[in-house]
Amino acid sequence: MTLLFVSAADDPEEWAGALAALRPDIPFRVWPDVGDPAAVRYALAWRPPADALPGLPNLQAIFSLGAGIDGLADVPEALPPGVPVVRMVEEGLSAGMAEYVAWQVLDWHRGGALYRAQQQAGEWRRRRSKLAGERRIGILGLGVLGQSAARMLTGLGFPVAGWSRTAKTVDQVVCHHGADGLADLVAGSDILVNLLPLTPQTEGLINADLIAALPKGAVLINAARGRHVVDVDLLAALDSGHLAGAALDVFSTEPLPPDHPFWRHPRIALTPHVAALTLARTAAPAVVAQIARIERGEAPLHVVDTGRGY
């Protein structure tokens, strides 16, 4: 019974140590050093080469190394038919995303960008600010990460609403769903946080029409995927003043090209896809727990629904 690690973006030694501390009985191999293909039962993968997984006859589960599954869904030819793909759901990812969202919400809420500009200009000027209870937050996506962010924001005193494809109930969050619910959420959001999964239905969702429906002076925070946003529409809304700003952690092309206008736009706060990183020390227990379920003859949790794309 072997676990195969397939990712050029993650440190295999970190994962080998974290997993060995919990399950030293499971051999850990790093692709392309597969060893006996028939011995591989599990794969821990992100953007695997097309030939990395299909030749493993006894593969029982593919665990995504990222918060989303686009790192696997974007290479469908690399996924053997019938093998479940399992989303990474673990406390470190949830905490990291909640912290990032709270940081960006508070920074925009208290005028961080304005005060940094004043500091550079040597300008002493006080600005009136709202209290948290007066700033409406809307969250697109009420999955594990969206709910974690919502809990942190409600704890800070912000009124929070959220939208999901299907109806959900989340404590202290006004929940919307469906097309009408999306319109209601957007119209009532002073700060809109995108944490949606990337699917054919959500790609390009944050376009000129959706942005125009936001209140004037609203702020967009995108920590989901870059392809949710139509870049030219976002830039137009920032340049016109309809949006006061945007915090972007993800981009359609990564790394972001050096000549992209996002880099130097005065109303954009940019980070290099660091909102929620998968940390081996917190994620390894989740992987081991999933393996234990499979060993007991139970289905793993958080299996991707290929029809929905998440």
Residue, then its C-alpha position, 0 to 999 in steps of 0.5 A: m500500500t503506497l501513497l504517491f505524491v505528484s506535485a511540482a508546486d509542493d515540498p514532498e519532504e515536508w509531506a513525507g515527514a508529516l505523513a510518516a509521523l502519523r502513518p509510518d506503515i504507508p510507503f511514500r513515493v514521489w512521482p516519477d519514482v513510482g516503484d511497483p504501480a500495483a502497490v499504489r493505493y492513494a495519490l496526493a496530487w496537484r496538476p499531475p502530468a497526463d501519464a502520472l496516474p492512469g497506469l496505477p491499476n489499484l488506485q483507490a483515491i486521488f487527494s487534491l493538494g489545493a483548496g480547489i480542484d481545478g488543479l485536477a479538473d483542468v487535466p481530466e486526461a490525468l484522472p483515471p475513470g472511476v477513481p474518486v477525487v477528494r477535495m482538501v478540507e482541513e483546519g489550516l486551509s479554513a483558518g488561513m482563508a478566514e484570516y486573509v478575508a478578515w485582513q482585507v475586509l478590515d484594511w478596506h473598511r478602515g481606509g488602509a490604502l488611503y492612509r498609506a498613500q497619505q503617509q507616503a505624501g507626508e499628509w496628516r489627515r483624519r478621515r471618518s470611518k464607519l463601524a463594522g456594524e455599518r459595513r455590509i459584507g457579501i460572500l459568494g460561496l458558502g462552502v467550508l471556506g466561505q462559512s469559515a470566513a463568515r464566522m470570523l467576520t460576524g465575530l468582528g461585528f460585520p453584518v454578513a450575507g452569503w450566496s450559494r447555488t443551492a439553499k443553505t442555512v448558516d448561523q448569523v448569515v443571511c443566506h441567498h441562493g439562485a439567480d434572484g438571490l445573487a442579485d439581492l446579495v450583490a445589491g446589498s454588499d459594500i464589500l463583496v468577497n468571492l470564494l466560489p468554486l471555479t466551474p463552467q457556470t461561475e467562470g467570468l461571473i464577476n463581469a461588467d453586469l455584476i459589478a454594475a449591480l454593486p453599490k457605488g464605492a463597493v470593494l471586491i475581494n477575490a480569493a477564489r480563482g482569477r478566472h471568476v473575474v473579467d479583468v477588463d470589466l474590473l479595471a473599467a469599474l475601478d477607473s470609473g470610480h464605481l468600485a473604490g478598490a479591489a483586493l486580488d489574490v488570484f489571477s487568470t494567468e499565474p504568475l501575473p505577467p509583469d506588464h499586467p495593469f493590475w500590478r500598478h493600479p492604485r486601487i488594487a491590493l495584490t498578493p501572489h495567491v497566498a490567501a490559503l496555503t495547504l500546510a502539510r502539518t495541518a493537512a496530513p491528519a485530514v489525509v490520514a483520516q480519509i485513508a482510514r475511512i477507505e481502509r474501513g470500507e467507508a467512502p471518503l468525505h468531500v468527494v468531488d461531484t463531477g457533474r457540478g465540478y466541485 
